[in-house]
Amino acid sequence: MYSQDIESLLNAKKIKIGDKILVTKVNDEYAGILMPRIKLGDISSIVIKLSNGYNIGIKYDKDVKIRRLESGKPIRFKPAETVPRKDPEKPTVSILGCGGTIASRVEYTTGAVFPAFSPADLLLSFPELGDIANIKARKLFDLFSEDITAEHWKIIANEIIKEIQSGVDGVVLMHGTDTMHYTAAALSFMLRDLPVPVILVGAQRSSDRGSSDNLVNLVSAVVAAAQSSVAEVTVCMHGSMNDDFCYLHQATKVRKLHTSRRDAFQSVNVKPYAKIFYPDKKIEYLRNDYKLREKRTVKIDDKLNTNVALVYTYPGIKPEFIQSLRNFDGVVIAGTGLGHVPTNPTGDKFTQSLLPALRNLIHSNIPVVIAPQTIYGRLDLNIYEAGRMLNEIGVIGDGCDWLPEVALVKLMFVLGKTKDMDKVREMMLTNYAGEISERTEIS
Amino acid sequence: MKEKVPIMTISRRQHPVASEMGLIDTAAQFEYLRDRTFHYQVFNNENCLVEVDCEPPHNLNPEALEIALQIALLLNCEILNEIHVMRKTVIDGSNTSGFQRTVIVGLNGHISYKGKRILITQVTLEEDAAAIVDEENGKVVYRLNRLGVPLVEIDTGILEGYSPQEIQEIAYLIGIIARSTTKTKHGIGSIRQDVNVSIRNGPRVEVKGMQELGMLAKVVELEAQRQTKEKIKEETRAANPDGTTRFLRPLPGASRMYPETDIPPVVLSKEYIDEIKKSLPEPWTNKIERFKSKLKLPDVLAKEILGSEYLDLFERIVAKTKVDPTIVANTFVSVVKDLVRREKVEINRIQEHRFFELFESLGEKKFVKEAMPEIIKYLAAYPQNGVADALNELDLKPMTSEEVREIAKGILTQPNMPFEKAYGIVMSKVRGKIDAQEVMKIVKSMVK
């Protein structure tokens, strides 16, 4: 939105965004198409697109005159009209859209990249998807991934079930990358007995650019959905900074580990399931311990208790902070090293132990789960005094190699079924979706 | 120069994308159809994640913006109130992102040439593209160490009715105005000329990739000739070393521009622009006139020293010492240049104060200008030693006319000694110690 003055002037002159206008300022004249005003910068500057494509801003004041030269068409994207022809020889893949960079366009109100691109548009942009499979495309919602909640996970899970029940050979979920690993983990717990692959895919670089990783990622995901034998929830993202292959990651063992690189997603403590090469579209399996594609009846288990917290411990953390968590139904603590928090076994005068506060939580039937803030590696609460004391008071997680985010999602899942402390412990330590591995491969 | 070895090569592809206006650019599509892979060489300490399109761009470099604004002001442009960085779709792979970031900073400027007004339509600040290393079978290799270097593009209006030679002179003029900021790079390729050539009522043909200004007139000439003979389309062509051109790609349209949303628009306040106006450097068009009138430099030498990386040092030495500016200028543009080219002398080992010492000593007649190359070589070889050391060790103390007369006497008394031979022998014994013309005068006077 432009400033009040400019908006009133435009209204008075019936000039609309997209009209070709002439802006006169004393002796200077600028002709161009009136552009929408982005919030950043000076809202009292009129932005026009010159005939050579450049945008410029002209400060509006009493010396500025505006005149319409030509009426323009409103500036908006034409949605694609796809009438895909079904090829009975090809597998069918369903693409569901949740938003994110993979399906984003320039948005003028904030000047930022905004998800406003329907999956059908992608089919138009990436015709090679049609060579791999018959594509069904449907938008569930347009959300930045940081705005996605457990309620959305349930919607996604149910929509995936619908697609699978309609008989597709695989489902691809386009999702913002920031929290994709949370959604992936949640779906791993909620969707049981998957007969076909369910693959989350995103892009690190916006889809408006010719270099976007969206093409390689999406094509690889559709290849995996159509052809791979991995009938599990997985994440398909760039394997390196090159446009040469994607990894198919086990959903409970993958994490976004970089803010912006294409290969931000890495498998932690395990190898990825497979590599999907681009442009050859060949699949190379790196493991064989996944569930195979098979005729099965998929089930959904979408009861979650979202009243849980995930907190980092840090030097000098105050016990009051831990005490303040008593209104949650469960707490995950990302501990240091092998899974530690301050316990002050030597009685140092500066150090405050968290043990009493944690013990209080557990005594109030609030399970406390520990996870490694190192991200990589396995917890071990038997090596140091701090760990042994945590074990003693009943924190859950000794010996586990789960990611903090996965531990959080799993705790939501477990607390959705029981509040019994013994049952919670038993279920948390049961491996449901590959979130706990028995041994750590050397890589 | 040592050829740098890349620390890694990143391979990428690019695909066509719709622009802001919803149209897919013809140039972009065309490039896509060529089905190419791009291989980017990464260099240690010269590249970061931004250049490999793996990190969003940082904010506009304030120094680059200031220089671009200085250039726009020197070219009498109107400065915009708010500038918007754009993404210009470039899908030939020369930008890892698939677009070049570019922003107009000034519009509607002008310069004067032969009393006529030459329109400067716009001045833009851009990122330079990656330099191509190799292209074979759809595999294109680029070096990333030029990508993202600030580049100022200056566009002129249509130059109708000027000869190719005049157009080249106008380009030269624009070049030296840009260099007035003293912040531009030196050397081949640091100022590049793209030229749009069209014969009357014909389509526009853009010619890119002229590395030297000297080619411009010839390229314009040959391209105009071509256009009169062939059936022509709007397109981008590349200049060949012989001045002819070859087809590169169709001419891209305005639809390839859309906003760079990762960089907010920059408001150029009146105070900021006034501050830049106050500290504008002397335009070199003035400087060249001053060099010719006040310092009495010949036209060619004045232009050469302007193009030299020693310009700043030259001006300071001339201001501080009493040496003839022509000698100082000559030392930098020809003596130093020859030593570097022919004898690989490492001039940058000589600290600035040694150059001052050198010209002060010359001014005090401690040596003659003929000794200059030997002394400079010495100073480069022994950077800790001074000019006095050089004169001692190289035995270059100036000779008096009397001393030369003594030597000449011994030679001229020998039988069969014509003037030329005698002069040659004398010179070989006194070279670098006395002015050659002086020797000539002495020997001539003795022959009579």
Boltz contact constraints between the chains, C-beta under 6 A:
constraints:
  - contact:
      token1: [A, 28]
      token2: [B, 78]
      max_distance: 6.0
  - contact:
      token1: [A, 40]
      token2: [B, 264]
      max_distance: 6.0
  - contact:
      token1: [A, 41]
      token2: [B, 82]
      max_distance: 6.0
  - contact:
      token1: [A, 41]
      token2: [B, 264]
      max_distance: 6.0
  - contact:
      token1: [A, 41]
      token2: [B, 265]
      max_distance: 6.0
  - contact:
      token1: [A, 42]
      token2: [B, 82]
      max_distance: 6.0
  - contact:
      token1: [A, 42]
      token2: [B, 267]
      max_distance: 6.0
  - contact:
      token1: [A, 45]
      token2: [B, 81]
      max_distance: 6.0
  - contact:
      token1: [A, 45]
      token2: [B, 82]
      max_distance: 6.0
  - contact:
      token1: [A, 52]
      token2: [B, 254]
      max_distance: 6.0
  - contact:
      token1: [A, 53]
      token2: [B, 254]
      max_distance: 6.0
  - contact:
      token1: [A, 53]
      token2: [B, 257]
      max_distance: 6.0
  - contact:
      token1: [A, 54]
      token2: [B, 86]
      max_distance: 6.0
  - contact:
      token1: [A, 54]
      token2: [B, 104]
      max_distance: 6.0
  - contact:
      token1: [A, 55]
      token2: [B, 84]
      max_distance: 6.0
  - contact:
      token1: [A, 56]
      token2: [B, 80]
      max_distance: 6.0
  - contact:
      token1: [A, 56]
      token2: [B, 104]
      max_distance: 6.0
  - contact:
      token1: [A, 57]
      token2: [B, 81]
      max_distance: 6.0
  - contact:
      token1: [A, 57]
      token2: [B, 82]
      max_distance: 6.0
  - contact:
      token1: [A, 57]
      token2: [B, 265]
      max_distance: 6.0
  - contact:
      token1: [A, 58]
      token2: [B, 81]
      max_distance: 6.0
  - contact:
      token1: [A, 59]
      token2: [B, 81]
      max_distance: 6.0
  - contact:
      token1: [A, 77]
      token2: [B, 22]
      max_distance: 6.0
  - contact:
      token1: [A, 78]
      token2: [B, 22]
      max_distance: 6.0
  - contact:
      token1: [A, 106]
      token2: [B, 261]
      max_distance: 6.0
  - contact:
      token1: [A, 111]
      token2: [B, 261]
      max_distance: 6.0
  - contact:
      token1: [A, 112]
      token2: [B, 261]
      max_distance: 6.0
  - contact:
      token1: [A, 208]
      token2: [B, 17]
      max_distance: 6.0
  - contact:
      token1: [A, 209]
      token2: [B, 97]
      max_distance: 6.0
  - contact:
      token1: [A, 209]
      token2: [B, 98]
      max_distance: 6.0
  - contact:
      token1: [A, 210]
      token2: [B, 14]
      max_distance: 6.0
  - contact:
      token1: [A, 210]
      token2: [B, 15]
      max_distance: 6.0
  - contact:
      token1: [A, 210]
      token2: [B, 17]
      max_distance: 6.0
  - contact:
      token1: [A, 210]
      token2: [B, 91]
      max_distance: 6.0
  - contact:
      token1: [A, 210]
      token2: [B, 98]
      max_distance: 6.0
  - contact:
      token1: [A, 211]
      token2: [B, 14]
      max_distance: 6.0
  - contact:
      token1: [A, 211]
      token2: [B, 53]
      max_distance: 6.0
  - contact:
      token1: [A, 211]
      token2: [B, 96]
      max_distance: 6.0
  - contact:
      token1: [A, 211]
      token2: [B, 97]
      max_distance: 6.0
  - contact:
      token1: [A, 211]
      token2: [B, 98]
      max_distance: 6.0
  - contact:
      token1: [A, 215]
      token2: [B, 15]
      max_distance: 6.0
  - contact:
      token1: [A, 241]
      token2: [B, 10]
      max_distance: 6.0
  - contact:
      token1: [A, 242]
      token2: [B, 10]
      max_distance: 6.0
  - contact:
      token1: [A, 242]
      token2: [B, 11]
      max_distance: 6.0
  - contact:
      token1: [A, 243]
      token2: [B, 12]
      max_distance: 6.0
  - contact:
      token1: [A, 243]
      token2: [B, 13]
      max_distance: 6.0
  - contact:
      token1: [A, 260]
      token2: [B, 54]
      max_distance: 6.0
  - contact:
      token1: [A, 260]
      token2: [B, 55]
      max_distance: 6.0
  - contact:
      token1: [A, 261]
      token2: [B, 54]
      max_distance: 6.0
